[in-house]
């Protein structure tokens, strides 16, 4: 068998395997289906090349006719594939594809006539086929030059260069075969490699980076030579031992023994070859791998989240493979992620990844539960999924992918690694950016980083479990103290207040009368503290009924109409109409709103705007009503935000520190969440989310 026949057989098996691997998939896109058809067409052409290499003249004649017939189908199957790959150029390719049908049929019919033997006929067929594929690559060049995305250009570059080289080598193979030139094999070999490369793009909407291809090629080449060498040694030994009588009875046992040895040695041999290749060819990758493995071991002994994030970013900074990094943590009550630490030049990434503004990114993370690579998302958007509909939903992916890319820019990330909990919930994000290179992190490095992210997720779970245990013990102790406080403090307070009230203020001068008033005021304040504390410690008694949250807010605002404190406050309301009714305790919710509105007014002694906003978050499961109460006041610093819901913590001179704790308890009693965002000098915003059953009167359906 000639070298051309061997390489044609290899390419035929490769393209046929690609076809089968796609067609056996239960779910496949039109792009994948037409790519399988193109590979089946190529496999048929390569089989015809094998027939052409036979010694039978009749087989060669009909093999040549079959080859031309199969090749004439390539413009149709090729244009079908490229029209879906380059979706924005489909209008240009569709008329050309329509013209190819009659032309290919006409040339195919002439193939079965004596005209087939004329050189001019074969020349016309060659120009037709080569011209179609050259035109396709010209369109890729146009797409490459006009693309605004550097990431897409870096991914299209190997597609363009590899395709051009493959086309040239295949043409040279055909010319060399007809002119009887030697060494006609590079085209088929290059075609097999190129179609496998395109398979990665079609199946996974991503292209392998150059270092990854080189690394896999080095490992595969070394392993192939070692395995082939072992087979060769075993067969040579068998031939020598049997005195050159090489029969099936000696060949089969020899191959069986060689296969067993290779199966035993394959895994350690593969690991050793990969390690050596990485050490010599990719030293920086090896150093990053060692650093990440050490980081994963160190994180196993840490439970404090602040220490975890600092250790994580410090090690990444030391790796010298990251110019920007940030760590985001899921808010304890959901609703988005908050930036904990970050480093990098220029403006820092955004403080919060909010469920409202960045819902597409959070949903994308939860669905994929894999690294979100910016270039991969760009590639999906611009090359393969621009007009592809999400299965079962009937909406285009385009808008969602744009939102994902916008969020990646906001958090200054080339790749975002989710920290996934044991129940498949994303607890945090590790974001990396390398400005010096386009493809900074290979798939292997991303897998190492995901192992670190998994360890960080375990640390987050352990830390929050520890905090819950501490909180439970603290609340249990507070509950035990409540009954004692009621008797030990309230009774003496009642006696003091009663005695003070019996005193006649007329018998005292001005100073003593003022002191008496102070006694009564302070006794009343202390009594209020004890009452609120008892309310906090006592189990909530709720009277749930269907409520309209907008009506509750409007009635709450009526209570503040005549208050002097609200005179300089401009109240701005933005209440979504037709919000669903849901079961809640209206009086308890009113208590929450009174507390938050009063806090907002207290934070703006010089006046300002107080904003109340409601809306339905239908994308959540279950849906939720969101209430925003925001002020333009003094704001709260980072330390204050950490302790804001802890009982008895207050930033007011006369505050009890129990108001927000009671608000939190009421909202949690409604299975909701309350969050706070604040910046010193810019104001504070409270976000309340209350779940709405899908069968409520809102008309929401599952």
N, C-alpha and C positions, 0 to 999 in steps of 0.2 A: 504494500500500500504506500502511495506517494505521500510526501509531506503535506501537499495540498489536500489530499483526501483525509488525512488524519485531522488537520485543523478544521476542515469542513465538518467532519463528524463531531468534533468537540463543539463547534458553534451550533450545529443542528441540535445536539442534545441539550445545550444550554438554553436555546430559544424555545425548544419544546418543553423543557422543564418550567420555564417562566410562564408559558401558556397554561400548562396544567395547574401550576400553583395559584394562578389568578382565577381560573374557571372553577376550581373546587371550593373557592370561598363562598360562604353562604350569602354574604352581602358585598356587592361590588358596585362601583360607580360606572357610568358610561365611559369615562376616561380609561378605567382599568380594563373594561371589556374590549375596547378598541385597541388597547395596547396588547392584549392577549391575541387578538386577531392579527395584528401586525407581526407578532412573533411567530404565530403559526404560519403565516405567509413566508417569513424568512426561513423557517425550518424546512418548508417545502422546497424553496430555492436551493438550500444547502444539500438536501437529499439528492436533488437533481445533479448537483456538482459531483456527488459520489458516483452516480450512475455514469456521468461523463468520463470518469476515470477508469471505467471498466475496459477490458480488452475486446469486448464484443462490438463490432461496427454497428449492428442494428440497435443495440442498447445505447450506443453513443448518439446515433441519429435521433431516436425518439427521446433520449434523455435531453438532448439539446433543444428539441421542440418544447418538451415539458418545462425546461428551465426558462425559456423565453416566455411561455404562457404564465408561469408563476411570477416572473419578474415584472410582467406587464400589470399584474395586480398590485404591485407595491405602491405606485402613485396613488391608487384609490385608498388602500388601507393606511398608507403613510399620511395622506392629507386628512383622513378622518381623525387620526390620532392627534396630529398637530393642530387641527381646528379646535379640539377640546383642550389641548395643553395651553394654547395661546388664545384664550377665550375672547379677549378684546380684539383679536384679528380674525374672528370667525367670518365676518362679513366679506373680508378680502379673499379668504380661502374657499368659501362656498361656491362662487361662480367658477373658479378654476377646477374644483372637484366635479362640478356638473359637466364641464367640458371634457374631463378625463374619461368619463364613462364611455361615450361613443368612440373616442380615440383608441382606448385600450381594447374595446371589443373589435374594432376594425383591424387593428394590428394583430390581435389574437387570431382572428379568422384567417389572415394572410399567412400566419405561422403554419397552418395546415396545408398550404399550397406550395408549389415549387418556388414561389417568390422568396420563401424562407432561406434559400441557398444564396441569394444575392447579398453581396457585402453592403450595398446601399441600404437594404432593408434592415440589416442588423445595426448599421450605423444610426439609422433613424430611431430605432428602438432604444439604443444606448443614450442618444441625445435626449430623447423624451424622458426617460427615467431619471437620468442624471440631472437634467434641468429642473424637474419637479422638486427633487430633494435639495438641490442647490438653492432654489427659491425659498424653500422652507427655512433653510439656515440663514438666508438673507433676512427673513422676517425676524428670526431670533436675534440677529445682529441689530436690527432696528429696535427691537424691544430692549436689548441690552443697553444701547446708547441712549435711549429716551427714558429709561427707568430712573425715577428720582431716588430710589432706594439703593444705598450702597450694599446692603445685605442681599438684595435680589441680584445685583450685578455680580457679587462674589459667588453666588450660587449658579447663575446662568453661565458664568465664564467657563467652568469645566464642561457643561453641557454643550456649549458652542464649540470650544476648541476640540473636545473629544469627538463630537459629531463630524466636524470638518476633517479631522485626521482619518477617521473611520471611512468617510466617503471617498477620500483620495486613495486610501490603501485598497479599498474594494475595487475601485475603477482600475487601479494598477494591476490588481490580481487578474481581472477579466482580460485586460490588454496583454499581460504577460502570458496568460494561458493560450491565447490565440497565436501569439508570436513565438511560443515555445521558449520563453525565457525561464531561467532557473529560479528557485527559491520563491515560488508563488504560494504564500501561505499567510502573510501578515494581515491581510484584509479580514479573513475569517476569524483569526485569533482576536484582533482588535474589536470586531463586531460583537463577539461573545462578551468581552469585558464591558463594552459600552452599553449593551442592552441590560446587563446586570446592574450597571450604575443607574440607568434610567428606571429600573424597577424600584429602586429605593425612593425615587422622586414620586412615582405613580402610587406606590402603596402607602408611604409614610409622609408624603408632602414635604420631604426634606431631601437634601443631597448630602452625601458623605463629604466631609472636609478632606483636603489634600493629605494632611498628615495621617488621618485615619485610614485612607485608602493605601497610603504607602506602608503604614504599620501592618495592616492586614496582609498586604502583598508580600512583605518581607517574611512574616511568620508563616504564611501559606507556602511560599516558595521553599523555605528551609525545611519545613515538615514534609513537603512533597518529595524533595530530594532525599531526605533521610529514609522515608518509607520506601521509595523506589529503590534506593540502594540496598535496603534490607531484603527486599524481594529478589533483587538481582543476586546477592550473595547466596541466598538459599537455593535458588534455581541453579546457579553455577555449581554449588556443592553437590546438588542432586545429580547433575549431569556427570560430574567427575566420578562420583561414587558408583554410579550405574554404568560406567564405561561408555559414556556418550549415548546410551539407550534412553532417550527422553520420551517416555510414553505416559499415558494418562495415569497408570498405576503408580508412577513415581511423582508426576507433576501435582496431582491433587493433594496427597499428603504433605508435600513440601509447601504448597500454597496455604494449606490449612494451618500448619505449624507457624509459618510466617505471619499469618493473620492473627493467631492467638498472641504471639509475641508483641505484635504492633498494638493490639488492643490493651495489653498489659502496660506497655510503655507509653501509650499515646498521651494520657493525661499529664504524668510528670514531665514527659518530653515537651509537650505543648507549653506547660507553665515555664519550664526552663528557657525555651526558645523565646517566648514572649518577654520574659524578664530580661534576658540578654539583649534582645532587640530594642526594648525600651531604654535600657541603660546606655546603649551605644548611640542610638539614633534619636532618642527623645529624652534627654537628660532632665530637662525642665519638667516634663510630665512625670518622671519618676520622683523627682524631688517633691512635687505637689502631692503625689500619691502618698509618699512617706509622711508628709506633714499632716494630711487629712486623716490618715490612720492613727497617728499620734493624738490628734485633736479629738477623734472619736473616743479613744480610750480615756482621755482626760475628762471629757464631758460626762462620762459614766459615773464619776465621783462628785458631781456638782448637782445641787438641788436648787440653789438660788438663781432666779431668772436673770437678774441684773449681772451677776458674775458670769453666767453662761454667755450672755450676749457680748460682754466685754472680752471674754476669753476667745470667743468665736471670731470677732472682728480683728482682734490683735493678731491672731495666728494668720488670718487671711492677709492682713497688711504685711506681715513678715514674709509671706510666700513670694512677694514681688510679681504676682501674676494677676493682681487686681488693682485697678486705679480707683474704683468706687465700689463701696459695699454698704449694705444696710440690712438691718434685722427688724422685721415687723412682727408684732405679737397680736393674736386674736384677742379682742376685748373680752373681758370675763363674761359679759352677757350678750355676746354676739354683736352683729351689726356692722362688722368691718374689722380692720386691722390698724394698730397704732405703731408708729415708728418708735423703737426703743433706743437704738444707737445707729450711727452711720459714720462713714469717713469718705473723703474725696474732695477734690478741688471744686471751686465754684459754689453755686447755690446748693444747699442740701435738698434731698428728696422731700416730697410732700409729707406732712406730719401724719395724716390719716388716709387710709384706703377705705373710703366710705361706701356703704352698701348702696346708697342712692346713686352717687356719681360714677362709681366703678363696679356696678353690679355685673357687667359682662365679664370683667376680669375675674371676679370672685367666682362666678358661675363656671367659667372656663377652667379655673384651677380645680374646683370641686369635681368637675366631670372628668378631666384628664388625669388628675392626681399624679402628674409627672412634671419634669422641668418645663417651664414655659420659655422657649428660646425665641428671642425677638426675630432672628433671621428666618427661623422656621415658620413663624406666624406670617411674616412678610411674604415668604415663598408660597404659603398656602393661599394668602389673599390674592397675590398677583398672578399666580401660575395655575393653580389647580382647583381652588374652591371659590373663585370669584362669583360664579353664578350657580354654585352647588347648594341645593336646599338641604336643611337639616331633616333627617329622616323622621317622618311622622309629625312634623310641626308645620311644614309648608312655608317657612320663612327663610329669607336669604341669610347666608353667613356673613355677607360683606360688612354690614353695619357692626356686628358683634366683633369681628376681627379688627376693625378700625378702632373700636373702643379698647380692645386689649392692647393694641400698639400704643395708643395714647396713654394708657396707664403705665406701660413699661417706660415710656419717656418721662412720665411724672415721677416715677420712683428711681429713675436713672439706672436702669438695669438692661443688660444684654440677655441675661438669663435669670429666671426666678425659680428657686427651689422650694416647693411646699414641704412643711413639716407635718406629716400625716399621722394622726392618732390611731390607736388600735381599732376604733370604730369608724375609720375612714373619714375623719373630719380634719380639715386643714386648720392647724393650731397656730402656725406662724409661717413667715416667709424669709428666706435668705436670698438677697438680691446681689448679683455681681455684675460688674461692668469692666471691660478692658478696652481702653480707648486706643491702644497702640496697634491692635490687630483686629481684623474682621472676624475671623473664626478663632476666637481665643480659647475655647474649651471644647475638646473632643467629646464624643459620646462616652468614652471610657472615663474621662475626668468627671463628666456629669454624673455617671453612676457612682463614683467615689463620693461626690458631693451629696448625692441623695442618701448615702449611708450616714453621712454626718447629719443631714437634716432629720433622718429617722431617729438618731440618738438625741437630737435636740427636742424632737416631739416627745420622746420618753421623759426627758427632763422637765418639759412643760407640764405633762400630765402628773408627774410625781410632785412637782412644786405646788400645783393647784390642789392636789389631793391633800397635801400637808397643810396648806392654808385653810382648806375647808374643815379639817380636823381641829385646827386652832380656833377657827371661828365658832365651830360647834361647842367646843369646850368653854369659850368665852361667853357665849350666849347662855349656856347652861348655868354658869356661875352667876350671870346677871339675873337670870330668872329666880335663882335661889335667894339672891339678895333683895329681890323686889318686895317680897312679903315682909321681911324684917324692916326694910326702909319705911314701909307704910306705917308701921306701928312706932318705930323708934324716932322718926322725924315728924310725921304728920301730927301726931298727938301733941307733942310739945309746941309745934307751930300754932296749932289751934289755941292752945292756952296762952301763948305769947300774944297772938293777935287779939284774942278776947280781952285780955288784961289791958292792952294798949287802947282798945276802943272804949273801955270803961273810964279811962282817964279823961278829965274835962280839959280840953285845950285852953279854956279861958283862964285857968289857974296858973298857966305858965306864961313866961315872957316869949318874945319872938323866936329866940334861938332854941329854947326848949320845945316850943311848938313845932319848929322845923324838924328837930330830932325825932319827935313823935311821928311825924309824917313819914320820915325816912324808915322808921321801924316798920310801919304798916306796909310801905311799898316793898321793902326787902322781904318781909314775911310773905307777901303775896307772890313775889317773884319766885321765892324758894318753893312755895306751894305749887306753882305752875311747873317747875322743874320736876318735882316729885310726881305730879299728875301725868306729865308727858312720859316720864320714865316708866310708870306703871302701864300706860297705854302701849308703850313699846314692848314691854315684857309680857303683857297679857295676850293670850291667843286672840286673833282677829275674829270678830263676829260679823260676817258679811251678809248683806241682803241683796242677792243677785237678781237682776231683772234685765230685760231688753232696754238698752239705753242708746241714745244718739249722742255721740261724743261732742259734736258741734254745739248741741243745746246745752250740754254740761259746761262747756267753755263759755258760752255766751251768758249763762246765768251766773257763772263765777265772776265774770267781768262786771256785772251789774252791782256786785257787792262792793266794788272799789270806786264806783262813780263819785261818791261824796267824800272820799278820803283825801285829806290834805296832801298826803304823801304822793298821790298820783297826779297832782295838779300840773307838774312840769313834765310828766311822762306822756309821750305820744304812743298810743297803742295802735299797732298795725296788725290787722288780722287777714289771713289768707286761708280760708277754710274750704276744702274741697266739698263740693255738693254731692249729694246722693251717696254719702258714706254708709257702709252697711251697719245695721244695728247688731249689737252683740251683748251677751250676758255680762253684766258688771254691777258693782255697787256704786251708784251715782254719787252718794254722799262721800264715800271714801275717795273717789276720783276728784271730787270737788275739793276735798281737803288737800290733796296733792297739788292741784292747780293753784289754790290759794297760797300755799307755801312757796311754790316756785315763782309766782307772780310777785309776791311780796319780797322775795330775795332779789329778784331782778330790779325792783324799784329801789330797794336799799342800796344796791350796787351803783345807782345813778343819782347821787344826791344833788347834782347840778342839772339833772334832767337828761333826757335822751329818748331813744326809740325802743319800745318793747314789742317784739314780733311774736305772734302766735300763728302757727301754720299746721294744717292737717292735710294728710293725703293717704291714699290706699296703696300699699305695697303688694300688688297682686302677684308679683313674681316669686314671692316667698312661699314656702310650704310649711305650715298653712299660711295664707295671706295675713297681713297685719295692717292695722291702722297706726300711722306714725304721727306723733304730736311733737312739734318743735316749739320751745319757748326760749327765746334768745334776747339778750340785753346788750347794750353798748357800754357797760359799766367798767369797773376797775379791773376785772378779771381775777384769776386765781393762778398762783404759781404752781410749779410741778409738785412740790411737796404737799401743797394743799389739795391738789387733785387726787393724790394717792390716798389721803385720809378723809376725803369729803363725806363719805357715807358711814364713817365710823362713829358710833354713838359718843356724845359729849365733845366731839371735835367741832370747833366753831371759829370763824374769823371775825365774828361780831363781838363788840364789847359787852352787850347785854344778851347774847344768844345762849341757848341751852345746849346746842349741839345735837339735838334729837330730831329736829324737823326733817332733814333729808334722810335720816335713818328710817323714820316712820314712812316717808314717801316711798323709799326703796322697798320696804316691807309690804306696803299696800300693792305696789305694782307687781312684785313677785307673787303675791297672793292671787293676782289676776293672770298668772303665767306669762307675764310680760317682762320687759327689760327697760331699764332707765340708764342712760349714759350721759356723761358730761364732757364737753370740750370747752377749753378756755385758754385765752392768752392774755397775759398781763397788759392792761391798757387798751385792749381791743374788745373785751366783752366775754360773755359766757353763754353757752347754748346747752340746754337740756333736751335730750331726745328720748321720747317714750314710745315704745312699740308694744301694742296690745294685739294678741292673735285673734283672728276672726275665723270661725268655722266656715268651711266651704258651703255648708247648707244653710247659712244664715240668710237673712232677708236682703242681702246685697245683690243677689243674683249671681254671685260667684259660683262657678261650676268647676268640678274637677275634671 
